[in-house]
């Protein structure tokens, strides 16, 4: 029991608790941007966790992992464009396409290793990126606006009665506690919005549930026989083959699972932004996912979540922090630095370099080292 009461586990629990109560805080302060921002953080954390499965635990450094974000997103966007907005069609098709692409790429790239593996995954992703650029019917380089989010009508009908009962009970409870209750929206309208993924809070919690489920599945996987073989192949592939394990088959299955999980993140991201573009599949987006995994801690289950939160919060926080410093520099020196905040990556780069040099286990590793010390 005492082994679980560590600073690292406490911070994990606090982060999960914060993510759970975030919409409540946003509702009290009327700050909807917080929900929008953290929905994006949660979705990209899912993608980072999937990348860490193959990179951190399997030693397969892929510079093409963002392709699955694009596949999942374009599956939703193209079907919506053609009038098919059923989530029961969009989501399974996106996952199947992600699995097939991962199977094809993995079957070729996993026969190589090192820089050759990196270049093959990068090449396949760039091919997909330029294919998406050429889809003029679906926006081409300008991207595609998704008019309608995924619909789950039959599920809405099945859950309508309990949802209405719950919404009515919450309204009655609010009235009993003395909080102001408006007659609109009605419980029926509330439930219809929630079931159609149009409610931002409900969609946020859906993404959070998917993230927690992903972390749990990855944790179970890496601690199973399957995961131990993957980690053994990362350390010494030839020795694992010599003792009878078909490591290629194990790594290919792991590669496909990671692709499917990232494809699901792409589906959620397309529904979140109501927009999809080829830029989502560019190799720089894969680089962002790698940074999240490394920053949080490769080879750790929860590390990529730390990394996604830290990276994307720094992306939001650094520009407004740099701007007043740039204005002060301009005032003191007379040199125009009014656009310095647009180059916030110049600050993030050295921070990332410090993590690589002095905290190779990332944020998760720092917390674990604190416990050891």
N, C-alpha and C positions, 0 to 999 in steps of 0.2 A: 504493500500500500504506500509506504513512504517513497518507494522508487518512482511512483507516479507524481509525487508532490515536488516537482522540480520547477525552477524558474522558466524553463522552456515550455513545459506543459501548461504552466499558469498563463503565460503570454498567449499560447495557442487558444486556451479557453477564453481569455479576455477578448481576443480578436474575433472569435466566433460569436461571443455574446454581443460585441459591438456591431457585427454584421446583422445579427438578429434584431436588434433594437433600433438600427439606423433609420428605417422608415418611420418609426414612431417619433424619433427626434426631428426628422425632416418634416413630418406633419405638424408637429407642435410649433416649429420655427418657420413654417411655410417656405422651406428651402427644398424645392423639388429637384434642383440641380444635384444635390447630394445623392439622391436615389439614382438619377441618370448616370452620374459619374461612377458610383459603386456598382451599378449593374454592369457597366463596361469592364470594370476591374474584375468582377467575379467571373464574367465570361472569358476574359483573356487569362485569368488564373486557371480555368479549366484547360485551355489550350496549353499553358505552360506546364501543368501537371502531366498532361499526355506526352509532351516532348521530353520531360524529365524521365518518364518511364523508359524510353529507349536510349536517351543520352546519359542520364545519371546512373541508371541501374544496368543498362545494357551496353554502354560505351559506344552507341551508334549516334554520332554527331551529325544531325541532319540540318542542312541549310535550305530545306524545302518543305518544312513542316507547315508553313503558312498556306500551302496549296490546299490543304484540307479545310481551312477556314473559307477559302474561296469556293471550293466544291460545295460545301454545305450551304453557303450563302447564295450561290448561283442556282442551286437546285430549288431553293425557296423562291428566289426572284424570278427565274424563268417560268416556273409553273404558275406563279401569281400573275405574271404578264399574260400568260395564255389562258387565264381564267380559272385555273385550278388552285383554289386557296385552302383546300382541306389539309389540315396538318397530318391526318392519317395517311395521306399520300406523299406530301412533301417531306416529312421527317424521315420515314423509312427509306424513301428513294435517296435522300441525301446521304444516309448512313451506308447504304449499299454501294453507291458510287464512290464514297470515300474508301470503303473497304476494297473495292476492285482496283482503284488507283493505287492504294497502298500495297496491294498484293502484287501488281505489276512492277511498281518501282522497287519494292523490296526483293522480289525474285531476281532482279538484275543487280541491284546495288549491293545486296548482302553477300554477293560472291566476291566482293572486293573489300578492302578495309582502308582505314586512314584517309588520306586526302582524296583518294579515288572515290571512296564512298561519299564524301562530302560533295565532290564535283558532280557525281551522277545525280544525287538528290537535287542539287541546285539546278542542273540542266533540265530535269523533268519539270520542275516548278516554273522555270522561266519559259519553257514551251507552253505550259498551261496559261501563264500570264499573257503571252502574246496571242494565244488563241482567244482569250477573253477580250483582248484589245480589238480583235477583228470581228467581234460579234456586234455588227452595227445595229441589228434589230433590237439588241438588248443593251443599247447605250454605248457600246464600244469603250473607248478610253474615258468617256464622260461618266460612265457608271449607269446604274439602273435604279430608279426609284420604285420601291415596293408600296403599292397603294393600300394593300390589305394584309394584315398580319395573318399568320396561320390560324385557321378556324377548326374548332373541335366541336361541331354542332351536336353530334350524338352524345358526346360526353357531357355537353352542357345540359342537354335534356335530362340525362340520368342524374346529374348532380343539382339540377335546378331546385328541387323541393328542399333538400337539406341546406342548400346555400341560402335560399330565401328565409328558411327558419332561423338560420344562424344570424343573418343580417338583421332580421326583425328583432331577435333577442338582444343583439348588440345595441340597436337603437333604443329598445326599452330600457336596457341597463344604463345607457348614457342619460336618458331622461330621468331615471330614478336617482342617479348620482348628481343630478343638477346641471349637467352639461347641456348647452344649447343643441337642440336637434331640429334640423330642417326637414320638412316633408319630402323634399327633393334632394338627391335622387331617391327613388323608391327602392325597396329591397330587390324587386325584380330587375330594375335597371342596373343596380350594383352588380348583381350576379351575372347578368348578361355581359357586362363589361369585363368582369374578372375571367369568365370562361372563354372569352374571345381574345385573351391576352392583351386587351387594350388598356387594362388598368396597370399603371406603372408599378405600384406596390406589389400587386399579385405576380407580375412578371418578374420582378426582382426576387421575390421569394422562390419562384420556380427556378430561376438561375442559381440561387444559393443552395437549394436542395440538390440540384444537379452537381454543383461543385462538391458538396459534402459527400454525396454518393460516390463521385469520382475518386475523391481522396480515400474513402473507405475501400473501394474496389481495388485501387492501386496498392493500398496497404496490405490487403489480404493476398493480393497477387504476388507481391515481392517477398512475402513471408511464407509462401507456399513452395512446394517442390518445383513448380514451374519457374517462380521468381528466383529461386536459388540456382537453377540451371542457367538462367539468363545472366545472373551476376557472376557465376563461375566462368561462363564463356567470355565475359568482359575481361576477367583477370587472365585466363589462359584458355583460349578456345581449343587449341590442339590437345591439351591435356583432357579437357572435357570430352572431346571426341574419342580420345584413346580409351577412356573408361566406359564408353558405350552410349553417350548421349548424342542424338542427332541435333547438334546445335543450330544448324541452318534452319531446320524446321521450327525449333523453339523461337529463334530470333525473328523469323518471318511472321509467326503468329503474334508475337509481341509487337512487331512493326505495324501489323494490320490493326490490332486493338488500339494502339496509339493514334492511328489515322482515323479510326471511327470516332474515338472520343473527341478529337480535334474537329472532325466534321460536325459533330453535335454542337460544339462551341460556335462553329460557323453558322449553323441554323439559328441559334439563339442570337448571335450578333446581327444577322440580317433582320430578324424580327425586332431587335432592339433599335436599330438605326433606321429601319425602313429604307435602307439604301445599301447597294452593293457595287463595288467597282474592282477593276483588275488590280488596283493598288494594294488591295488586301492580300494578294498572292505574291507581291514582289518579295525578292529575297531579303530586303531590309526588314520586312515584317517578321520573317523567320529569325532574323538577327535580334529583333526585339524580344522574341520568345526565349531565345538563348540567353539574353541578358537577364531576363526575369528568373530563369532557372538557376543561372550561376549566382546572381545576386542573392537569391533566397537560400541556395544551397543544393547543389547537385547530389543526387543519390540519397536525398531525404524525401519523405512522403509529403510533408507540409511545407517544405522550403519554398517551392515555386509559388505558393500562395503568398508567403512573406514577400517574395521578390516582385510579384505582380502588384501588390499593394504599394510597396516602396517605389517601384519604378514609375507607375502611373500617377502616384501622388506627387513625386518629384517633377514629373512632366507638367503638372498643373501648378505647382507651388513655385518652381524656380523662376519662370518668367516674371511674375509680379514681384519677386524678391530682387531680381537683378535690375529691374527698371529704375527704382529709386536710387540704387547705387550708381547706375549709369548716368542718371540726371545729375547726381552730385559730382561725378567725375567730369561731366561736361561743364558744370558750373565752375569747378576749380581750375580746369586746364584750358577751357575754351575749345576742346576737341569734341566734335559732335559724336556722341555715343548713344543717340536716341533709339537706335535699332538694336542695341546690344542684347536686349531681352529675347530677340528672335533667335539668338544663337545659344540657347540655354544648354544645348548638348555639349558645349565646350566646358561647362561646369560638371555635367553628369559624367563625361568621359574620365576625368581624373578621379572622381569618386569611385567609379567602377574599377579603375586601375588599382586603387588602394585596396578595394575588396579582394581583387585577384591576388595581390601581392601579400597582404597581411591577414586576410580572413578567407582562406581557400575553401572553408566550409560554408561560406556565405553567412547570412543572418542566422540561419538555423545552427550553423557550426559555432558561431560566436556564443549563442545561448547555451549550447551543449558544453562548450569549453568553460563557460562561467560556472556551470555546475561542477565540472571536474576540478576547477581551481578551488 
